[in-house]
Amino acid sequence: MDAAERDGAARSLKEETRIMVKTSLDDQTTRYGAEPGGGAPTKAKITFVDSHGQARTVEGETGSTVMETARRNDIPEIAAECGGACACATCHVYVDAAWIEKTGARSQMEEDMLDFAFDVQPNSRLCCQITVSPGLDGLVVRTPAQQG
């Protein structure tokens, strides 16, 4: 292959790559978090009420956790020291009574970690173990006065 052929092949490859990247960016179904069919990611509103009674309502993306939503939105009193690995109790929340069934049951691992939490109640959960879904739109959780 001579220099002219190499230049032509390189230009062709560069153009093909540009087209593939543009197509990927234009096709919403291939984007991270996009819904099948090209829609935007589904969001759910979550209200965090801190230990002083201040409420903050934010949007969480479907598939993320309530803890990830709290961290992305700088919610105070959610330390999340283990980053969501269910290896600490620093994302402890109290789930509002209307939402207990919708958030699901605690796993055995979550039960074990709650042994290290402050002021555990029947509605206590680790918010790293609650996955945001459209059914949780309007979820209300409260944070304890201290974590872990």
C-alpha positions in Angstrom: 0.0 0.0 0.0 1.5 3.3 -1.0 1.2 6.7 0.8 -1.9 7.8 -1.1 -3.7 4.6 -0.4 -2.9 4.8 3.3 -4.1 8.4 3.4 -7.3 7.4 1.7 -7.9 4.5 4.1 -7.2 6.7 7.1 -9.7 9.3 5.9 -12.3 6.6 5.3 -11.8 5.2 8.8 -12.0 8.6 10.3 -15.2 9.4 8.5 -16.7 6.0 9.4 -15.8 6.7 13.1 -17.4 10.2 12.9 -20.6 8.7 11.5 -20.8 6.0 14.2 -20.2 8.5 17.0 -22.8 10.9 15.6 -25.3 8.0 15.2 -24.7 6.8 18.7 -25.2 10.3 20.1 -28.3 10.9 18.0 -29.9 7.5 19.0 -31.3 8.0 22.5 -31.8 4.3 23.0 -28.0 3.8 23.2 -27.4 6.5 25.7 -26.8 5.7 29.4 -30.0 5.6 31.3 -32.3 6.0 28.3 -35.6 4.1 28.2 -36.1 1.5 25.5 -37.7 3.3 22.5 -35.7 6.4 22.8 -37.4 8.2 25.7 -35.6 10.1 28.4 -34.8 8.3 31.6 -37.8 7.9 33.9 -37.5 10.0 37.0 -39.2 9.7 40.4 -39.5 12.6 42.9 -38.1 11.7 46.3 -38.4 13.9 49.4 -35.7 13.8 52.1 -36.7 15.3 55.4 -33.7 15.9 57.7 -33.6 15.6 61.4 -34.4 19.3 61.8 -37.6 18.9 59.7 -36.3 20.6 56.5 -37.7 18.8 53.4 -35.8 18.7 50.1 -37.5 17.2 47.1 -35.2 15.9 44.3 -35.5 13.7 41.2 -34.0 10.3 41.1 -33.3 8.3 37.9 -35.0 4.9 37.6 -32.5 2.1 38.3 -30.3 4.2 40.6 -30.7 3.9 44.4 -32.2 6.4 46.8 -28.7 6.7 48.3 -27.1 7.6 44.9 -29.9 10.2 44.4 -29.1 11.7 47.8 -25.4 11.9 47.1 -26.0 13.4 43.6 -28.2 16.1 45.2 -26.0 16.9 48.2 -28.6 15.7 50.7 -27.3 16.3 54.2 -27.2 13.6 56.8 -26.6 10.8 54.3 -22.9 10.0 54.7 -23.0 6.8 52.5 -19.4 5.9 53.6 -19.3 2.6 51.8 -20.6 4.0 48.6 -23.7 1.8 48.4 -22.1 -1.6 49.1 -24.3 -2.3 52.1 -21.2 -2.5 54.3 -22.0 0.3 56.7 -25.1 2.0 58.1 -24.4 5.6 57.2 -27.3 5.9 54.7 -30.0 4.9 57.3 -33.4 6.5 56.7 -36.9 6.1 58.0 -39.4 5.3 55.2 -42.7 7.2 55.5 -45.5 4.8 56.5 -47.3 5.1 53.2 -44.2 3.8 51.3 -43.0 0.9 53.4 -44.6 -1.8 51.2 -43.6 -0.1 48.0 -39.9 0.0 49.0 -39.9 -3.8 49.6 -38.6 -5.9 52.4 -35.1 -5.7 53.9 -32.6 -8.3 52.9 -30.8 -10.3 55.6 -27.6 -8.3 54.8 -29.4 -5.0 55.3 -30.9 -6.3 58.6 -27.4 -7.2 59.8 -26.0 -3.7 58.9 -28.9 -2.0 60.6 -27.6 -3.5 63.8 -24.9 -0.8 63.6 -27.4 2.1 62.9 -28.5 4.7 65.3 -32.1 4.6 66.7 -33.4 1.8 64.4 -37.2 1.8 64.0 -39.6 -0.7 62.2 -39.5 1.6 59.2 -35.7 1.8 59.1 -33.9 1.1 55.8 -30.5 1.6 54.3 -31.3 3.8 51.3 -28.5 2.2 49.3 -30.8 -0.9 49.2 -33.9 1.0 47.8 -33.9 1.1 44.0 -35.7 4.1 42.4 -38.6 3.1 40.2 -41.6 4.9 38.7 -43.7 3.3 41.5 -41.6 5.3 44.1 -42.6 8.7 42.6 -43.4 10.8 45.7 -41.4 8.7 48.2 -40.7 10.4 51.5 -37.8 9.4 53.7 -36.5 10.9 56.9 -32.9 10.9 58.2 -32.0 10.2 61.8 -30.2 12.7 64.0 -26.9 10.8 63.5 -25.7 8.0 61.2 -24.0 4.8 62.0 
